Structures are given as structure tokens and as C-alpha cells.
Amino acid sequence: MIFGAIRQAARSATGAMSAVAFLGLGPRTEVSSLPARLSTLPGWVALADGVAAADDGFSIAVARAPLDSRIRVTAGTFLMGSTASEMQEALALCDREVRPSGCHDADFLAWLAAEGPAHRVSVSTFAMDRTEVTVGQYDRCVAVGACAPPEGLRYGDPDRNSDFPVTHVRWEDAVSYCRWAGGRLPTEEEWEYSARGVASRRFPWGNVYNPHLSNHGSLAGNPADMTDGFVGLAPVGSFPDGATPEGLLDMAGNVSEWVADVLLRDENGRPIGYATNDEVDPQPKALGGSLHIIRGGSYEDGAPWLRSAARDATSLLQSARVGFRCAAPVEGW
């Protein structure tokens, strides 16, 4: 990995003879056949594209996209990226790590430079998942044949805890899930705006780093830092005091998160920073290679990478430290 270590609520409605439980609020469309993964199971019927139901004669349990846990992010303008003084603050944070030897090497400094120049970005109102997508949520998408299963994981593994963020998924799998869930991956600008707000906070909770507000790591021989209470992954929402003022959880730490953008690199392979001009609802960057940007830092990353302006990317197709959350338009929501 680059930039550091390779690092239901159920709705119910009852009738005289039956009950229907909807998990989420996904769109419904007509289909003529069962999803392949459920076609061999007795008692399953297809209701919609990517939606299947189990009918036991008395009730119908519907597996569909969980869209009832999103937060409205109100339109606004913020200063995206880092100023020169903020980059110096990031270096100071790095120097306070257990083993700060890499804080002044060319790789780290290149990524700091790629956080600039700081520039104004205006973002329209959208919705953002309150938490990272969980194993349990993603499994519902797998069950109806709309998502590929995570690779490298087995049921019974610690990472299969249904409340943990889903990992070991490709960027393309994250795109598929968000589409099934009625949304999309956020752009890099939307993600940073969600974490920083119009005040352009340094961290989701404010401007001062607090090691007790996220599931983080450290620059050390063993990057997993137990001082936050977790050696590895944590159930989503385990650090409510680290939420943004709007209520978004785990925007720093736990897992890094895929966004829609591809990393732009120069002729030497180093990350390219931002343009100097102001932007309004910029579209995802889609050129420059196959490295997709991740944001937010993971349970193995130290304080500098938990800053809301910090950028990273990975060459791993499926990573134990990378998950995602979805964004969506607010029309009709």
C-alpha cells in the first residue's frame, strides 16, 4: 500500500394472514427470474432486480438494499486540501509517532504535497452512509446475487463479524454494492466535505487530534495500536464521540474507504495534487491508472493518516484494511 504501511432495523407491516419485513428502502423493479445464488433454495421468489424473498406461507422476508441509515449532508463550500501550515502540523504529528523515521522521506513528503494546494470546493446536498458498510449489510447483497463475495475470508473468521466493516472487497465490488443500495461511491470531494464540514476541520471531530476517538494504529514495529481498545477491526460505530457534528461515524480509522476517484500520478509515479481553481460539484477523476484513492486511514494507520485531508491509494485488489461507504442523491429520500 502507498502512504504508510501496506496498510436491521426491520420495517414491518402486518395483515390478516401475512407479514412483510423490508430491510432497507431499495428501489423495486420487475424481474422474471431468481438471482442465481438463491435459485436453488426452496421457497424463494423474485420480487425485483436484486431483491428476493423467502415465503413460508405465513410471512415474507425480503432481502434488499439497506438505505435507512444515511445522513443528509447539506450543501456548502469548504477549503479542501491542506495549507502549508497544515502540512507542517501533519509532519509534527508524524514526528510524535513511536517510530517517526519515515516522516521526512520522499514518499511521505510527496503525499503531503498532494494534499495541496488548498482550494475552495462547493458541494451540493447529498446523503452519506452513517457508517462504513458492514459485513452483514454486504452479505445481503451477496445473497441476492448482486455482489461478489469478499475474497480471502471464511465464515467464522474474526473479520466475518456482521457488525464489522466489510473488507477484502474490490473497488468494483464496492461500486456494485452502492448501486444495489441505490447510491454510488462518494467522490473524493464529497468524502472530505463530509469529514470536514464548512469549517474544514482537521479531524472529523474537530481540530485537535485525540487518540481515544478512533480505531487507529501507529508508526511502530507492530502498527496495531491497542490503546484504543482494539487490536484490529472494531464494530462500526464503536467511537461515537469521534463522530462528525452531523453524526457520521468512523470517518477516521477502522478501515480506509474507497472513493470514486482514480489516483492521478506524474511521470515519476508520484501522486498529483489539486488544481488551484475553485470547483463546484467536481466529477470523479477517472484517468491516470488503476490505483483508486482511499480516505480516512485504518486501524493500522497513525495520526497523520487520520486527518480528514490525508490522501492514500492502494495497489491491493482486496485489502483487510479497506472498506467503503456509499453516497446517494437526496431526491425522494
Residue, then its C-alpha position, 0 to 999 in steps of 0.5 A: m500500500i502507498f502512504g504508510a504501511i501496506r496498510q436491521a432495523a426491520r420495517s414491518a407491516t402486518g395483515a390478516m394472514s401475512a407479514v412483510a419485513f423490508l430491510g432497507l428502502g431499495p428501489r423495486t423493479e420487475v424481474s422474471s427470474l431468481p438471482a442465481r445464488l438463491s435459485t436453488l433454495p426452496g421457497w424463494v421468489a423474485l420480487a425485483d432486480g436484486v431483491a428476493a424473498a423467502d415465503d413460508g406461507f405465513s410471512i415474507a422476508v425480503a432481502r434488499a438494499p439497506l438505505d435507512s441509515r444515511i445522513r443528509v449532508t447539506a450543501g456548502t463550500f469548504l477549503m479542501g486540501s491542506t495549507a502549508s501550515e497544515m502540512q507542517e502540523a501533519l509532519a509534527l504529528c508524524d514526528r510524535e509517532v513511536r517510530p517517526s523515521g519515515c516522516h521526512d522521506a520522499d514518499f511521505l513528503a510527496w503525499l503531503a504535497a498532494e494534499g495541496p494546494a488548498h482550494r475552495v470546493s462547493v458541494s451540493t446536498f447529498a446523503m452519506d452512509r452513517t457508517e462504513v458498510t458492514v459485513g452483514q449489510y454486504d452479505r445481503c447483497v451477496a445473497v441476492g446475487a448482486c455482489a461478489p463475495p469478499e475474497g480471502l475470508r471464511y465464515g467464522d473468521p474474526d473479520r466475518n463479524s456482521d457488525f464489522p466493516v466489510t473488507h477484502v472487497r474490490w473497488e468494483d465490488a464496492v461500486s456494485y454494492c452502492r448501486w444495489a443500495g441505490g447510491r454510488l461511491p462518494t467522490e473524493e470531494e464529497w468524502e472530505y466535505s463530509a469529514r470536514g464540514v464548512a469549517s474544514r476541520r482537521f479531524p472529523w471531530g474537530n481540530v485537535y487530534n485525540p487518540h481515544l476517538s478512533n480505531h487507529g494504529s501507529l508508526a511502530g514495529n507492530p502498527a496495531d495500536m491497542t490503546d484504543g481498545f482494539v487490536g484490529l477491526a472494531p464494530v462500526g460505530s464503536f467511537p461515537d464521540g469521534a463522530t462528525p457534528e452531523g453524526l457520521l461515524d468512523m470517518a477516521g480509522n477502522v478501515s480506509e474507504w474507497v472513493a470514486d476517484v482514480l489516483l492521478r500520478d506524474e511521470n515519476g509515479r508520484p501522486i498529483g495534487y489539486a488544481t488551484n481553481d475553485e470547483v463546484d460539484p467536481q466529477p470523479k477523476a477517472l484517468g491516470g491508472s488503476l490505483h483508486i484513492i482511499r480516505g480516512g486511514s485504518y486501524e493500522d494507520g497513525a495520526p497523520w493518516l487520520r486527518s480528514a485531508a490525508r490522501d492514500a491509494t492502494s495497489l491491493l485488489q482486496s485489502a483487510r484494511v479497506g472498506f467503503r461507504c456509499a453516497a446517494p442523491v437526496e431526491g425522494w429520500 
